[in-house]
Amino acid sequence: MLIYSRQSEDNRASITQQDQAGQDRAAEEGWPIFAVYRDGISASRHAQKQRKEWPKLLADLDRPEVGILWLWETSRGDRELESWAGLLNRCRKHHVRIYVETHGRLYDMANARDWRTLAEDGVDNAYESTRPRCE
């Protein structure tokens, strides 16, 4: 299992809180943790800096022992629709399931309905990052 934690502007869950939730979920489900990644910067199209851990995570999705990617919520993954769809497709190709903690659910990208659900989340997340803050 890979755990990815990223800070968000709303600070609803700190990186430390996300890490702990991911580790707790792994322990509860009996999933071995392969790696934990932490980025303290934005994933929006307005981000001024590149996330250093995200490319490492993407590369590790290709490893056969991974099996599961854990995210606090889908928006902590990627707010760029093209990148998010690429992540979903990469997970499907390598048989990596995605657990979203705030959904309390494990998604299988080989299942068309699960892929669609997370793709729709990606559309919503991209929209949220592009709309004016005053709306």
Secondary structure, DSSP 4 states (H G I P E B T S, - for coil): -EEEEE--TT-SS-HHHHHHHHHHHHHHHTPPP-EEEEE-S--STT-SS--SHHHHHHHHTTSTT--EEEESSGGGT-SSHHHHHHHHHHHHHTT-EEEEGGGTEEE-TTSHHHHHHHHHHHHHHHHHHHS-TT-
